[in-house]
Every structure is written in structure tokens, then in C-alpha cells.
Amino acid sequence: LALIGTFASGDTETARELLDENYIQHNLAYGTGEDAFIGSVEYLASADVKTTVNNIRAFEDGDKVFLQTIYNFAGAGEQVAFDIFRFDENGKIAEHWDNLTALAAEPNPSGHTQTDGTMEITDLDKTEENRKLVEDFLYDVMQGNNLDKTPDYFDGDNYIQHNSGIADGVSGLNAALGALAEQGISMVYDEVHMVLAEGNFVLAVSEGTFGGTPTSYYDLWRVENGKIAEHWDVMETIADQSTWQNQNGKF
């Protein structure tokens, strides 16, 4: 939180103290390394419009912290982001992954925004159980291996949805996917790269395609009583490799 705060404060000294000198960047729009990060902080500090950082949720899982935040970089427009930071053995921030999308102007069909909803982290004793549930859900449902098991993961039609274009309920999800299919658009999850968890919250980082375009999926699920109860997400098109500012890859 202190590190992302430097985007707003312009405090390069704090950023340098927090970063490992060999900081690895997976946001493909930025260079890798500590100096590249410091350069971004300096650039934002010099901009005419002040950058704002509004953290919504923060979680930790082992050597990683994952965040849900609303940014507005130098007045470019509000974006919803998931960030993942890996800490090294010295407590320095050593690696970063993220997914960003524009903040929707209106709530979704069920009246939810991309960031509202349940805040409290509970069930810390069920972290691994909940991680396994989401891993199985990704394999069975999102990757389409055992679609007949879909009802097993939900409490009937109870499912709170924060995707900006989809209504609540499993029925809302099925209706949205059906509408996409009628347009010839498929949402494909090919590979799961990370599943991070703290208590009742689980974040999955997946790679696939949306309408044939390479896409990065960050999905945050809340689990309640062994069922998937709530969902937030950020989808981002993976930039063409010719435009990458680092060669670390998106994942």
C-alpha cells in the first residue's frame, strides 16, 4: 500500500526503500527494474493532473500481497486494477503483476459496481479449502472440462456479480455467456497461472482468449460455506509483443 501510494505522493525515496534493486515488472507497458519504477513515480509527480490511488481491498498469501484498487494516473481516467506484489526474503518488493480496465460509468444490471460488496476477510482457517474449491471450479467450469458439475459450486442461483455487464445469479452468468455465443464470441480459459487466497477470498490469474483475442483474466471470488458466493473481475487484452516495454511476459 505504501508503494502504490508513491504514485500519488511522488515520494521516490520511499519507493526506492521498498523495492528490490532487481524488481521484475510484468505490466508490459513499463520497463522492468527499480529505476524504471522510480521513473514512473517521477513522471506522475511532474504531470499537470495529480494521480489518485484508492485502495479497496488488500490481502496476503505467503510472500505475495494482492490488491484491488481504483487508480487515476495523471488524469487519464479512473481504472479498476488488481495488483500482485511478491516480496523477497529481505522484505523488499521484488516482482509485480497486474490487470487494469476502465471504471464503468454505471452499475451493472443488478446495481453493483466493480468494487462494492463484501469487505470482511473471514474463515482464515479455510484458506486452503477455499483455494482448492476455486482451483476445481476453474478446471471443471471455466475451462469447460466438467460443465455438468456447475451447480455443485453454487448455492442455487445465489451469486453476487460485480462484472459491469452481467446480472446476479448463475442464471445471469449463463444469460450473458449465451448472448456472447449468439454473437460468435467465446470466452476461453486456457491456463491458470496463479491462485492466491486469504480466508474467504480467492484471486485467480488466468490466460485465454476473448473473441479470439489473447486475454488476461483476473477473477476474485468470495467463498461462503463451501460455495462460490460473489465475484469481481478485470479482463485485459494482452498487448502485442511488438509493443512490450519489458520481456518478462504478462504472467
Secondary structure, DSSP 8 states (H G I E B T S, - for coil): -HHHHHHHH--HHHHHHHEEEEEEE--TTS--SHHHHHHHHHHHHHSSS--EEEEEEEEEETTEEEEEEEEEGGGS-EEEEEEEEEE-TTS-EEEEEEEEEE--SS--TTS--SS-S------GGGHHHHHHHHHHHIIIIIT-S-GGGGGGGSBTTB-EE-STT--SHHHHHHHHHHHHHHTT--EEEEEEEEEEEETTEEEEEEEEEETTEEEEEEEEEEEETTEEEEEEEEEEE---GGG-SSSS---
